[in-house]
Amino acid sequence: MRFKRKGKFSAAFTLVEVMVTLTVSGIVLGASMTFLVSASNFAAYNEGKLLVNKDIRKFTSQLSDYATYSNLFVIYKSFTDRTVVDDGGSGDFLVLGFVDENDPNLYTQIIGFYRSATTDEEGPVRKFSISYNTPQDSLIADLLPAESTFSDHEEIVELSRGLSDGHLFHNYFGRSVTVQGQILHQGSTLNRATNTYNFTISPRG
Protein backbone atom coordinates (compact mmCIF):
# COMPACT_ATOMS: atom_id res chain seq x y z
CA MET A 1 0.00 0.00 0.00
CA ARG A 2 1.39 3.41 -0.90
CA PHE A 3 0.25 6.86 0.07
CA LYS A 4 0.71 9.95 -2.03
CA ARG A 5 1.77 13.10 -0.25
CA LYS A 6 2.89 16.33 -1.92
CA GLY A 7 3.67 14.59 -5.13
CA LYS A 8 5.82 11.88 -3.47
CA PHE A 9 5.11 8.28 -2.40
CA SER A 10 6.01 7.11 1.16
CA ALA A 11 6.31 3.41 2.01
CA ALA A 12 4.38 1.74 4.88
CA PHE A 13 4.31 -1.83 6.28
CA THR A 14 1.41 -4.03 5.40
CA LEU A 15 -0.41 -6.02 8.09
CA VAL A 16 1.15 -9.24 6.81
CA GLU A 17 4.65 -7.78 7.04
CA VAL A 18 4.02 -6.64 10.62
CA MET A 19 2.72 -10.06 11.62
CA VAL A 20 5.71 -11.83 10.02
CA THR A 21 8.13 -9.49 11.81
CA LEU A 22 6.46 -10.07 15.17
CA THR A 23 6.44 -13.85 14.63
CA VAL A 24 10.16 -13.92 13.79
CA SER A 25 10.96 -11.68 16.75
CA GLY A 26 8.97 -13.98 19.04
CA ILE A 27 10.85 -17.04 17.80
CA VAL A 28 14.23 -15.35 18.31
CA LEU A 29 13.24 -14.13 21.77
CA GLY A 30 11.95 -17.59 22.76
CA ALA A 31 15.16 -19.26 21.58
CA SER A 32 17.22 -16.73 23.52
CA MET A 33 15.22 -17.32 26.71
CA THR A 34 15.54 -21.10 26.33
CA PHE A 35 19.30 -20.76 25.93
CA LEU A 36 19.57 -18.49 28.97
CA VAL A 37 17.51 -20.87 31.14
CA SER A 38 19.53 -23.88 30.00
CA ALA A 39 22.80 -22.06 30.64
CA SER A 40 21.60 -20.99 34.08
CA ASN A 41 20.55 -24.54 34.99
CA PHE A 42 23.84 -25.95 33.71
CA ALA A 43 25.84 -23.47 35.78
CA ALA A 44 23.71 -24.15 38.87
CA TYR A 45 24.09 -27.91 38.44
CA ASN A 46 27.88 -27.64 38.11
CA GLU A 47 28.00 -25.45 41.19
CA GLY A 48 25.88 -28.03 43.00
CA LYS A 49 28.30 -30.82 42.04
CA LEU A 50 31.23 -28.80 43.37
CA LEU A 51 29.39 -28.21 46.65
CA VAL A 52 28.50 -31.91 46.92
CA ASN A 53 32.16 -32.86 46.50
CA LYS A 54 33.15 -30.22 49.04
CA ASP A 55 30.66 -31.63 51.56
CA ILE A 56 31.91 -35.17 50.96
CA ARG A 57 35.54 -34.17 51.52
CA LYS A 58 34.65 -32.28 54.70
CA PHE A 59 32.49 -35.10 56.07
CA THR A 60 35.08 -37.78 55.26
CA SER A 61 37.93 -35.77 56.76
CA GLN A 62 36.14 -35.15 60.04
CA LEU A 63 34.86 -38.71 60.39
CA SER A 64 38.34 -40.12 59.70
CA ASP A 65 40.13 -37.78 62.09
CA TYR A 66 37.75 -38.23 65.00
CA ALA A 67 37.26 -41.98 64.56
CA THR A 68 41.01 -42.56 64.52
CA TYR A 69 41.39 -41.22 68.05
CA SER A 70 38.05 -42.28 69.52
CA ASN A 71 37.70 -45.32 71.77
CA LEU A 72 34.15 -46.40 71.02
CA PHE A 73 31.00 -45.59 69.12
CA VAL A 74 27.28 -45.76 69.71
CA ILE A 75 24.59 -45.47 67.03
CA TYR A 76 21.11 -44.28 67.95
CA LYS A 77 17.98 -44.30 65.80
CA SER A 78 17.99 -40.51 65.61
CA PHE A 79 18.85 -37.40 67.58
CA THR A 80 15.37 -37.43 69.11
CA ASP A 81 14.98 -41.21 69.35
CA ARG A 82 17.77 -42.41 71.62
CA THR A 83 17.16 -46.10 70.96
CA VAL A 84 20.54 -47.85 70.65
CA VAL A 85 21.20 -49.60 67.34
CA ASP A 86 22.84 -53.01 67.75
CA ASP A 87 24.98 -55.02 65.32
CA GLY A 88 23.41 -55.08 61.87
CA GLY A 89 21.08 -52.14 62.52
CA SER A 90 21.10 -48.61 61.18
CA GLY A 91 20.40 -45.16 62.58
CA ASP A 92 20.85 -41.47 61.95
CA PHE A 93 22.84 -40.51 65.06
CA LEU A 94 26.48 -41.54 65.58
CA VAL A 95 28.35 -40.75 68.80
CA LEU A 96 32.11 -41.22 69.19
CA GLY A 97 33.42 -41.53 72.73
CA PHE A 98 36.86 -40.64 74.07
CA VAL A 99 37.91 -42.03 77.44
CA ASP A 100 40.57 -41.19 80.01
CA GLU A 101 43.90 -42.94 79.43
CA ASN A 102 44.01 -44.13 83.03
CA ASP A 103 40.35 -45.06 83.45
CA PRO A 104 38.27 -46.30 80.49
CA ASN A 105 35.10 -45.66 82.51
CA LEU A 106 35.64 -41.90 82.40
CA TYR A 107 34.72 -39.84 79.34
CA THR A 108 36.90 -36.90 78.34
CA GLN A 109 35.00 -35.99 75.15
CA ILE A 110 32.06 -37.03 73.00
CA ILE A 111 31.50 -36.06 69.38
CA GLY A 112 28.25 -36.66 67.55
CA PHE A 113 27.12 -36.63 63.93
CA TYR A 114 23.43 -36.78 63.14
CA ARG A 115 21.05 -36.31 60.24
CA SER A 116 18.38 -33.69 60.89
CA ALA A 117 15.59 -35.51 59.09
CA THR A 118 13.17 -38.37 59.49
CA THR A 119 13.63 -41.67 57.68
CA ASP A 120 13.57 -41.37 53.86
CA GLU A 121 13.54 -37.57 53.98
CA GLU A 122 16.32 -35.17 53.12
CA GLY A 123 18.04 -33.15 55.81
CA PRO A 124 21.40 -31.68 56.82
CA VAL A 125 24.07 -33.57 58.72
CA ARG A 126 25.09 -31.75 61.90
CA LYS A 127 27.90 -32.20 64.39
CA PHE A 128 28.49 -31.39 68.06
CA SER A 129 31.59 -31.75 70.19
CA ILE A 130 31.67 -31.68 74.00
CA SER A 131 34.90 -31.85 76.01
CA TYR A 132 35.18 -32.25 79.78
CA ASN A 133 37.93 -30.69 81.89
CA THR A 134 36.93 -33.16 84.57
CA PRO A 135 36.41 -36.65 83.09
CA GLN A 136 32.82 -37.83 83.45
CA ASP A 137 31.76 -41.19 84.84
CA SER A 138 28.16 -40.86 83.61
CA LEU A 139 26.62 -43.10 80.99
CA ILE A 140 27.25 -41.80 77.48
CA ALA A 141 23.48 -41.44 76.97
CA ASP A 142 23.35 -39.01 79.90
CA LEU A 143 26.06 -36.82 78.37
CA LEU A 144 24.26 -36.20 75.09
CA PRO A 145 22.85 -32.76 74.23
CA ALA A 146 19.16 -32.22 74.91
CA GLU A 147 16.78 -33.32 72.17
CA SER A 148 15.53 -29.72 71.98
CA THR A 149 18.90 -28.69 70.43
CA PHE A 150 18.02 -30.71 67.32
CA SER A 151 18.75 -27.82 64.91
CA ASP A 152 21.33 -25.89 66.93
CA HIS A 153 24.59 -27.59 65.99
CA GLU A 154 27.13 -27.01 63.23
CA GLU A 155 26.03 -28.04 59.75
CA ILE A 156 28.51 -30.36 58.02
CA VAL A 157 26.45 -31.42 55.00
CA GLU A 158 23.68 -29.28 53.48
CA LEU A 159 21.37 -32.14 52.47
CA SER A 160 21.58 -35.90 52.80
CA ARG A 161 19.40 -38.96 52.44
CA GLY A 162 20.11 -42.25 54.21
CA LEU A 163 20.58 -45.38 52.10
CA SER A 164 20.92 -47.97 54.86
CA ASP A 165 17.29 -48.83 55.51
CA GLY A 166 16.58 -45.14 55.19
CA HIS A 167 19.32 -44.23 57.67
CA LEU A 168 22.86 -42.89 57.37
CA PHE A 169 24.93 -45.00 59.81
CA HIS A 170 25.14 -48.81 59.83
CA ASN A 171 26.52 -50.83 62.75
CA TYR A 172 28.89 -53.35 61.22
CA PHE A 173 29.48 -56.21 63.69
CA GLY A 174 29.80 -53.71 66.53
CA ARG A 175 33.33 -52.91 65.36
CA SER A 176 32.90 -50.45 62.48
CA VAL A 177 30.48 -47.86 61.19
CA THR A 178 29.50 -47.82 57.54
CA VAL A 179 28.19 -44.49 56.33
CA GLN A 180 25.78 -44.96 53.43
CA GLY A 181 23.88 -42.07 51.94
CA GLN A 182 23.31 -39.54 49.23
CA ILE A 183 24.78 -36.05 49.46
CA LEU A 184 22.66 -33.48 47.66
CA HIS A 185 22.60 -29.85 46.59
CA GLN A 186 19.84 -28.01 44.76
CA GLY A 187 21.70 -27.58 41.47
CA SER A 188 19.51 -27.44 38.37
CA THR A 189 15.80 -26.82 38.80
CA LEU A 190 15.25 -29.98 36.73
CA ASN A 191 18.15 -32.15 37.89
CA ARG A 192 19.53 -31.89 41.41
CA ALA A 193 23.23 -32.48 42.01
CA THR A 194 23.73 -35.71 43.97
CA ASN A 195 26.46 -38.19 44.79
CA THR A 196 26.29 -41.55 46.56
CA TYR A 197 28.44 -41.70 49.66
CA ASN A 198 29.87 -44.92 51.12
CA PHE A 199 32.56 -44.83 53.78
CA THR A 200 33.67 -46.99 56.73
CA ILE A 201 35.29 -45.89 59.98
CA SER A 202 36.60 -47.93 62.92
CA PRO A 203 37.38 -46.41 66.32
CA ARG A 204 40.70 -47.64 67.71
CA GLY A 205 38.95 -49.23 70.72
C-alpha positions in Angstrom: 0.0 0.0 0.0 1.4 3.4 -0.9 0.2 6.9 0.1 0.7 10.0 -2.0 1.8 13.1 -0.2 2.9 16.3 -1.9 3.7 14.6 -5.1 5.8 11.9 -3.5 5.1 8.3 -2.4 6.0 7.1 1.2 6.3 3.4 2.0 4.4 1.7 4.9 4.3 -1.8 6.3 1.4 -4.0 5.4 -0.4 -6.0 8.1 1.1 -9.2 6.8 4.7 -7.8 7.0 4.0 -6.6 10.6 2.7 -10.1 11.6 5.7 -11.8 10.0 8.1 -9.5 11.8 6.5 -10.1 15.2 6.4 -13.8 14.6 10.2 -13.9 13.8 11.0 -11.7 16.7 9.0 -14.0 19.0 10.8 -17.0 17.8 14.2 -15.3 18.3 13.2 -14.1 21.8 11.9 -17.6 22.8 15.2 -19.3 21.6 17.2 -16.7 23.5 15.2 -17.3 26.7 15.5 -21.1 26.3 19.3 -20.8 25.9 19.6 -18.5 29.0 17.5 -20.9 31.1 19.5 -23.9 30.0 22.8 -22.1 30.6 21.6 -21.0 34.1 20.5 -24.5 35.0 23.8 -26.0 33.7 25.8 -23.5 35.8 23.7 -24.1 38.9 24.1 -27.9 38.4 27.9 -27.6 38.1 28.0 -25.4 41.2 25.9 -28.0 43.0 28.3 -30.8 42.0 31.2 -28.8 43.4 29.4 -28.2 46.6 28.5 -31.9 46.9 32.2 -32.9 46.5 33.2 -30.2 49.0 30.7 -31.6 51.6 31.9 -35.2 51.0 35.5 -34.2 51.5 34.7 -32.3 54.7 32.5 -35.1 56.1 35.1 -37.8 55.3 37.9 -35.8 56.8 36.1 -35.2 60.0 34.9 -38.7 60.4 38.3 -40.1 59.7 40.1 -37.8 62.1 37.7 -38.2 65.0 37.3 -42.0 64.6 41.0 -42.6 64.5 41.4 -41.2 68.0 38.1 -42.3 69.5 37.7 -45.3 71.8 34.2 -46.4 71.0 31.0 -45.6 69.1 27.3 -45.8 69.7 24.6 -45.5 67.0 21.1 -44.3 67.9 18.0 -44.3 65.8 18.0 -40.5 65.6 18.8 -37.4 67.6 15.4 -37.4 69.1 15.0 -41.2 69.3 17.8 -42.4 71.6 17.2 -46.1 71.0 20.5 -47.8 70.6 21.2 -49.6 67.3 22.8 -53.0 67.7 25.0 -55.0 65.3 23.4 -55.1 61.9 21.1 -52.1 62.5 21.1 -48.6 61.2 20.4 -45.2 62.6 20.9 -41.5 62.0 22.8 -40.5 65.1 26.5 -41.5 65.6 28.4 -40.7 68.8 32.1 -41.2 69.2 33.4 -41.5 72.7 36.9 -40.6 74.1 37.9 -42.0 77.4 40.6 -41.2 80.0 43.9 -42.9 79.4 44.0 -44.1 83.0 40.4 -45.1 83.4 38.3 -46.3 80.5 35.1 -45.7 82.5 35.6 -41.9 82.4 34.7 -39.8 79.3 36.9 -36.9 78.3 35.0 -36.0 75.2 32.1 -37.0 73.0 31.5 -36.1 69.4 28.3 -36.7 67.6 27.1 -36.6 63.9 23.4 -36.8 63.1 21.1 -36.3 60.2 18.4 -33.7 60.9 15.6 -35.5 59.1 13.2 -38.4 59.5 13.6 -41.7 57.7 13.6 -41.4 53.9 13.5 -37.6 54.0 16.3 -35.2 53.1 18.0 -33.2 55.8 21.4 -31.7 56.8 24.1 -33.6 58.7 25.1 -31.8 61.9 27.9 -32.2 64.4 28.5 -31.4 68.1 31.6 -31.8 70.2 31.7 -31.7 74.0 34.9 -31.8 76.0 35.2 -32.3 79.8 37.9 -30.7 81.9 36.9 -33.2 84.6 36.4 -36.6 83.1 32.8 -37.8 83.5 31.8 -41.2 84.8 28.2 -40.9 83.6 26.6 -43.1 81.0 27.3 -41.8 77.5 23.5 -41.4 77.0 23.4 -39.0 79.9 26.1 -36.8 78.4 24.3 -36.2 75.1 22.8 -32.8 74.2 19.2 -32.2 74.9 16.8 -33.3 72.2 15.5 -29.7 72.0 18.9 -28.7 70.4 18.0 -30.7 67.3 18.8 -27.8 64.9 21.3 -25.9 66.9 24.6 -27.6 66.0 27.1 -27.0 63.2 26.0 -28.0 59.7 28.5 -30.4 58.0 26.5 -31.4 55.0 23.7 -29.3 53.5 21.4 -32.1 52.5 21.6 -35.9 52.8 19.4 -39.0 52.4 20.1 -42.3 54.2 20.6 -45.4 52.1 20.9 -48.0 54.9 17.3 -48.8 55.5 16.6 -45.1 55.2 19.3 -44.2 57.7 22.9 -42.9 57.4 24.9 -45.0 59.8 25.1 -48.8 59.8 26.5 -50.8 62.8 28.9 -53.4 61.2 29.5 -56.2 63.7 29.8 -53.7 66.5 33.3 -52.9 65.4 32.9 -50.5 62.5 30.5 -47.9 61.2 29.5 -47.8 57.5 28.2 -44.5 56.3 25.8 -45.0 53.4 23.9 -42.1 51.9 23.3 -39.5 49.2 24.8 -36.1 49.5 22.7 -33.5 47.7 22.6 -29.8 46.6 19.8 -28.0 44.8 21.7 -27.6 41.5 19.5 -27.4 38.4 15.8 -26.8 38.8 15.3 -30.0 36.7 18.1 -32.2 37.9 19.5 -31.9 41.4 23.2 -32.5 42.0 23.7 -35.7 44.0 26.5 -38.2 44.8 26.3 -41.5 46.6 28.4 -41.7 49.7 29.9 -44.9 51.1 32.6 -44.8 53.8 33.7 -47.0 56.7 35.3 -45.9 60.0 36.6 -47.9 62.9 37.4 -46.4 66.3 40.7 -47.6 67.7 39.0 -49.2 70.7 
